[in-house]
């Protein structure tokens, strides 16, 4: 995927995407390593780098790499769909919503495959199934695409979009951390509807224009082109 991105998007965008992605999902994994064992909804059967019983290898390395790989595929698919909608320029809402939907659907496939592979097992009281898998990956991917694509938003009055992206991520994780400590049962009740609204926005509005993040010409993005 990195080699494909280097060829199609160039080194700058490749560095930004994969560094941002790994950092985002690394932070998510770090939060998981600090949660009490009985609060975790699944059991990891592949363990390494686990001092004091904390499975750092899976949470801080394997899962972030897996999630950023899924995020890249979801972004490519969303981009391919969005740029083929004639007369509809590439927009922030459309790319975020389509990418997030693709991420959750790919995660659903991974969870179903894991039922055979058995890297992790959901606890019986969770009553995990396809709907549960979809919404959990929706939560895990939520926040990533909005912050990522903010870096290519063609807002001429925002000189450094990465500041907006960073503030968004920090706010997202502060919210998750607060809910996790004071009312864990509210996490899904708050984050699932929010992420569903992001997906709905892809259908209702395209949002602010995005700069293309591919080297090749994109016929549906208007006059915006990378130098």
C-alpha positions as a printed Julia matrix, in Angstrom:
227×3 Matrix{Float64}:
   0.0     0.0     0.0
   2.84    2.4     0.76
   4.48    1.63   -2.6
   1.16    2.14   -4.37
   0.65    5.44   -2.58
   4.15    6.62   -3.46
   3.46    5.89   -7.11
  -0.04    7.38   -7.22
   0.22   10.2    -4.69
   3.86   11.03   -4.16
   6.05   11.02   -1.02
   4.54   14.02    0.75
   0.95   12.78    0.79
   2.11    9.22    1.51
   4.05   10.38    4.57
   1.15   12.46    5.81
  -1.46    9.75    5.33
   0.38    6.84    6.9
   2.06    8.84    9.68
  -1.23   10.5    10.58
  -3.11    7.22   10.35
  -0.68    5.24   12.49
  -0.53    8.03   15.07
  -4.32    8.27   15.26
  -4.88    4.54   15.72
  -1.82    4.22   18.0
  -3.49    6.72   20.33
  -6.68    4.66   20.19
  -4.68    1.54   21.07
  -2.92    3.34   23.91
  -6.29    4.31   25.4
  -7.31    0.64   25.22
  -4.17   -0.46   27.1
  -5.11    1.82   30.0
  -8.65    0.45   30.35
  -9.41   -2.11   33.11
  -9.29   -5.72   31.91
 -12.91   -6.41   32.82
 -14.01   -3.39   30.76
 -12.49   -4.7    27.53
 -15.17   -6.29   25.33
 -12.81   -8.81   23.69
  -9.96  -11.16   24.54
  -6.73  -11.16   22.53
  -5.33  -14.63   21.8
  -2.17  -13.38   20.07
   0.08  -11.78   22.66
   3.53  -10.2    22.54
   5.19   -7.21   24.14
   2.84   -7.52   27.09
   4.5    -6.27   30.3
   2.19   -6.46   33.31
  -0.35   -8.33   31.24
  -0.94   -5.38   28.87
  -0.86   -6.6    25.28
   1.1    -3.67   23.87
   2.14   -5.57   20.75
  -1.42   -6.02   19.51
  -2.84   -2.69   20.69
   0.1    -0.44   19.77
   1.46   -2.16   16.66
  -0.72   -4.79   15.0
  -4.11   -3.11   15.37
  -2.9     0.39   14.33
  -1.22   -1.1    11.23
  -4.35   -3.08   10.38
  -6.63   -0.08   10.84
  -4.49    2.32    8.81
  -4.33   -0.26    6.01
  -8.12   -0.54    6.03
  -8.38    3.26    6.11
  -6.18    3.55    3.02
  -8.29    1.07    1.08
 -11.48    2.84    2.2
 -10.05    6.19    1.08
  -9.11    4.84   -2.34
 -12.56    3.33   -2.86
 -14.32    6.5    -1.67
 -12.15    8.61   -3.95
 -12.9     6.36   -6.93
 -16.64    6.57   -6.29
 -16.73   10.31   -5.56
 -14.7    11.3    -8.62
 -16.99    9.3   -10.91
 -20.1    11.23   -9.89
 -20.22   13.61  -12.84
 -20.86   17.22  -12.04
 -20.31   16.67   -8.31
 -16.91   18.06   -7.26
 -14.95   16.18   -4.62
 -16.05   17.48   -1.23
 -15.13   17.07    2.42
 -18.44   15.58    3.57
 -18.64   13.17    0.65
 -15.09   11.87    1.1
 -15.43   11.56    4.88
 -18.78    9.79    4.69
 -17.85    7.38    1.91
 -14.46    6.61    3.5
 -16.01    5.96    6.9
 -18.68    3.7     5.38
 -16.02    1.74    3.5
 -13.92    1.45    6.66
 -16.83    0.01    8.65
 -17.81   -2.43    5.9
 -14.21   -3.63    5.54
 -14.02   -4.02    9.32
 -17.16   -6.13    9.2
 -15.4    -8.45    6.75
 -12.3    -8.63    8.96
 -14.37   -9.53   12.01
 -16.17  -12.29   10.12
 -12.83  -13.64    8.9
 -11.45  -13.47   12.44
 -14.2   -15.84   13.59
 -12.21  -18.5    11.71
  -8.7   -17.17   12.37
  -9.29  -16.48   16.07
  -6.81  -13.69   16.79
  -9.32  -12.22   19.23
 -12.66  -13.31   20.68
 -15.54  -11.11   21.75
 -16.83  -11.85   25.23
 -20.13  -13.79   25.36
 -21.96  -11.01   27.2
 -21.24   -8.63   24.3
 -23.5   -10.67   21.98
 -21.29   -9.79   19.03
 -22.64  -10.17   15.52
 -22.48   -8.42   12.13
 -24.33   -5.34   13.35
 -22.05   -5.08   16.39
 -18.95   -5.48   14.21
 -20.09   -2.75   11.82
 -20.85   -0.2    14.52
 -17.63   -0.88   16.42
 -15.51   -0.27   13.32
 -17.63    2.79   12.67
 -16.59    4.11   16.09
 -12.93    3.15   15.58
 -12.75    4.94   12.22
 -14.78    7.94   13.35
 -12.72   11.09   13.72
  -9.9     9.84   11.5
 -11.26   10.74    8.08
 -12.65   14.13    9.1
  -9.28   15.14   10.5
  -7.33   13.6     7.62
  -9.25   15.28    4.82
  -9.19   18.64    6.59
  -5.56   18.82    5.45
  -6.73   19.04    1.82
  -9.72   21.31    2.3
  -9.64   24.26   -0.07
 -10.51   26.85    2.55
  -8.46   29.82    1.47
  -8.79   31.51    4.88
  -7.3    28.52    6.74
  -3.55   28.6     6.24
  -2.64   25.53    8.25
  -5.44   22.97    8.16
  -3.37   20.49   10.18
  -4.04   22.65   13.24
  -7.75   22.21   12.71
  -7.22   18.49   12.16
  -5.15   18.14   15.32
  -7.72   20.06   17.37
 -10.46   17.81   16.01
  -8.57   14.63   16.96
  -7.75   15.9    20.43
 -11.36   16.89   21.0
 -12.56   13.5    19.74
 -10.27   11.57   22.06
 -10.95   13.84   25.02
 -14.65   13.1    24.51
 -14.0     9.34   24.3
 -11.79    9.42   27.41
 -14.31   11.41   29.44
 -17.2     9.16   28.46
 -15.08    6.08   29.14
 -14.39    7.22   32.69
 -17.69    8.7    33.8
 -20.27    6.83   31.68
 -18.87    4.06   29.43
 -22.38    3.1    28.34
 -22.72    6.5    26.64
 -19.79    6.01   24.27
 -21.75    4.1    21.66
 -24.9     6.14   22.26
 -22.99    9.34   21.39
 -20.46    8.21   18.78
 -22.6     5.91   16.62
 -25.24    8.58   15.78
 -22.48   11.13   15.17
 -20.7     8.86   12.7
 -23.97    7.92   11.01
 -24.58   11.64   10.48
 -21.16   11.89    8.81
 -22.17    9.11    6.42
 -25.55   10.75    5.79
 -23.78   14.01    4.98
 -22.06   12.25    2.07
 -25.48   11.74    0.48
 -27.01   15.1     1.36
 -24.12   17.5     0.71
 -20.66   17.28   -0.77
 -19.18   19.84    1.64
 -16.24   22.2     1.04
 -14.05   21.49   -1.98
 -11.06   19.19   -1.51
  -7.76   19.38   -3.32
  -7.02   16.15   -5.21
  -4.52   13.9    -3.47
  -3.57   11.89   -6.55
  -0.96   12.71   -9.15
  -3.27   11.94  -12.05
  -5.93   14.39  -13.25
  -9.35   14.17  -11.62
 -12.02   15.54  -13.91
 -14.59   16.23  -11.19
 -12.67   18.49   -8.83
 -13.03   21.75  -10.7
 -10.0    24.02  -10.94
  -8.2    22.73   -7.85
  -4.94   20.99   -8.67
  -1.87   20.15   -6.65
   1.33   21.84   -7.82
